[in-house]
């Protein structure tokens, strides 16, 4: 049986990386007494699949991972048992038993949305809001993206599904597919570079609000609708 869990990440725990988050949940699942399934072989491990790893320092209210279990009581019971062993900084928001045909969390991710604000160390130019809308209005936004295999030129516009200024911050809905994902910090770094504005180290606070999969009709919906 496959179970999908939604969680938030905030506070001091935003500074722990993806591998540490995995280890954290492995221990929490054991403490909660969840009857999780293990792989076979000489080094059995919990069968667990995370959706889209969150960058260190970001907060989120839309993180997901799947587990396989040998037995299952109900969604409310599992959420309660896990919530009781969570440390401050991670909250279990939802638990869903998945149909057998459902793809795993990592393979299902199509998009994610973010709220970006500016840290005290950076004051954007006065005309940044008008300039950002002009930037987004372009049909093509070419940029060089670094990958594990080197560098390649991409069209940012293809991966920006929505961009809005909200008060003094920016909302973005971005491509989060495994081979084409865009990071919100990269989008804004390209924008301010084109403006000629120098950025300090870590100029943004970024919060992921939700992670989405694509329905059969092409629309987006959260990994737990």
C-alpha positions in Angstrom: 0.0 0.0 0.0 1.3 3.5 -0.9 0.7 6.5 1.3 1.5 10.2 0.4 2.3 12.7 3.2 2.3 16.5 2.9 4.4 18.5 5.3 5.7 22.0 6.0 9.2 23.1 6.7 10.0 26.3 8.6 12.1 27.8 11.4 15.6 26.5 12.1 14.9 23.3 10.2 14.9 25.2 6.9 18.7 25.0 7.1 18.9 21.2 7.0 19.4 19.7 3.6 17.5 17.0 1.7 19.5 14.0 2.9 19.1 15.1 6.5 15.3 15.5 6.0 15.2 11.9 4.7 17.1 10.7 7.7 14.8 12.7 10.0 11.7 11.1 8.6 13.2 7.6 8.7 13.7 8.0 12.4 10.4 9.6 12.9 8.5 6.8 11.2 10.2 4.3 13.4 9.4 6.3 16.6 5.8 6.6 15.4 5.5 2.9 15.0 4.5 3.1 11.3 4.5 -0.4 9.6 6.6 0.8 6.7 7.8 -1.6 4.1 11.6 -2.3 3.6 13.5 -3.1 0.4 15.0 -6.5 0.0 18.7 -7.4 -0.2 21.8 -7.1 2.0 21.1 -3.5 3.0 17.3 -3.1 3.5 16.0 0.5 3.6 12.6 2.1 4.1 10.7 2.4 0.8 10.3 6.2 0.6 10.2 8.7 -2.3 10.3 12.5 -1.9 8.8 14.8 -4.5 10.9 17.9 -5.3 13.8 18.5 -2.9 13.7 22.0 -1.3 16.7 24.2 -1.4 18.5 24.8 1.9 17.2 28.0 3.6 13.8 27.9 1.9 10.6 27.4 3.9 7.6 25.5 2.5 4.0 24.6 3.2 3.8 22.2 0.2 6.4 19.4 0.6 5.5 15.7 -0.1 6.9 12.2 0.1 5.5 8.7 -0.4 6.0 5.6 1.6 5.0 2.0 1.2 3.4 0.3 4.2 2.6 -3.3 5.1 -0.5 -2.3 7.1 -2.6 0.8 7.4 -5.2 1.9 10.0 -6.5 5.2 8.6 -5.2 8.6 7.4 -6.1 10.5 10.6 -4.4 7.9 12.8 -1.1 8.1 10.8 -1.1 11.9 10.8 -1.7 11.9 14.6 1.1 9.4 15.3 3.6 11.2 13.2 2.6 14.6 14.4 3.4 13.5 18.0 7.0 12.8 17.2 7.7 15.8 15.0 10.3 18.4 16.1 9.4 22.1 15.8 10.0 23.2 12.2 8.2 20.3 10.4 4.4 19.7 10.6 2.5 16.9 9.0 -0.3 18.6 7.1 -2.1 15.7 5.2 -2.0 12.0 4.8 -3.6 10.1 1.9 -3.8 6.4 1.0 -3.0 6.3 -2.7 -4.6 4.1 -5.4 -2.2 1.5 -6.7 -1.9 3.1 -10.1 -0.7 6.4 -8.7 2.8 7.3 -9.8 5.4 8.1 -7.1 5.8 11.6 -5.8 9.1 12.4 -7.5 7.9 11.3 -11.0 4.5 13.1 -10.6 5.9 16.6 -10.0 5.1 19.1 -12.8 5.2 22.5 -11.2 5.6 24.4 -7.9 4.7 27.9 -6.8 6.7 30.3 -4.6 6.5 33.5 -2.7 9.7 35.5 -2.8 10.6 38.5 -0.7 13.7 40.6 -0.1 15.9 40.3 2.9 17.1 43.4 4.8 20.5 43.1 3.1 19.0 44.1 -0.3 16.9 47.0 -1.4 15.8 46.6 -5.1 15.9 49.6 -7.4 12.8 51.9 -7.2 11.5 50.9 -10.6 11.9 47.1 -10.1 8.2 46.3 -10.3 7.6 47.9 -13.7 10.9 46.4 -15.0 9.9 42.9 -13.8 6.6 43.0 -15.6 8.4 44.2 -18.8 10.9 41.3 -18.3 8.0 38.8 -17.9 6.2 40.2 -21.0 9.1 39.2 -23.3 8.3 36.3 -25.6 11.8 34.9 -25.1 14.1 35.2 -22.1 17.4 33.5 -22.8 19.7 32.6 -19.9 22.6 30.2 -19.3 21.7 27.5 -16.7 24.3 25.5 -14.9 23.6 21.7 -14.8 25.5 18.7 -13.6 26.7 18.2 -17.2 27.9 21.8 -17.6 26.0 24.8 -18.9 23.2 25.2 -21.5 21.2 28.0 -22.8 17.5 27.9 -22.0 14.4 30.0 -22.6 13.2 31.0 -19.1 9.9 32.1 -20.4 8.9 28.5 -21.2 9.2 27.6 -17.5 7.5 30.6 -15.9 3.8 29.7 -15.9 2.8 32.7 -13.9 4.4 35.7 -12.3 2.8 38.4 -10.2 4.0 41.2 -7.9 2.3 40.8 -4.5 2.8 43.8 -2.2 6.6 44.0 -2.0 7.3 40.5 -3.1 6.9 38.2 -6.1 4.7 35.2 -6.7 5.9 32.6 -9.3 4.4 29.4 -10.6 7.3 27.5 -12.2 8.1 24.3 -14.0 9.4 21.8 -11.5 9.8 18.7 -13.8 12.9 16.6 -13.2 14.6 17.7 -16.4 13.3 21.3 -16.8 12.8 22.7 -13.3 13.4 26.4 -12.6 14.4 27.8 -9.3 12.8 31.2 -8.3 16.1 32.6 -7.2 17.6 31.9 -10.6 14.7 33.7 -12.3 15.3 36.8 -10.1 19.0 36.7 -10.4 18.7 36.8 -14.2 16.2 39.7 -13.9 18.4 41.8 -11.6 21.4 41.1 -13.7 19.6 42.5 -16.8 18.7 45.5 -14.7 22.3 46.0 -13.8 21.6 45.6 -10.0 24.3 43.9 -7.9 23.0 41.3 -5.6 24.5 40.5 -2.2 24.8 36.9 -0.9 21.4 35.4 -0.1 19.2 38.4 -1.0 15.9 36.5 -1.0 13.6 34.7 1.4 11.7 32.0 -0.6 8.7 30.1 0.5 7.3 27.2 -1.5 3.5 27.3 -1.2 2.5 24.2 -3.1 3.8 21.4 -5.4 1.7 20.2 -8.3 1.1 17.3 -10.6 -0.6 17.5 -14.0 -4.0 16.0 -14.6 -5.0 14.1 -17.7 -6.6 17.3 -19.1 -3.4 19.2 -18.6 -4.5 21.3 -15.6 -2.4 21.4 -12.5 -3.5 20.1 -9.1 -1.7 19.6 -5.7 0.0 16.2 -5.2 -2.8 15.7 -2.6 -5.8 17.4 -4.2 
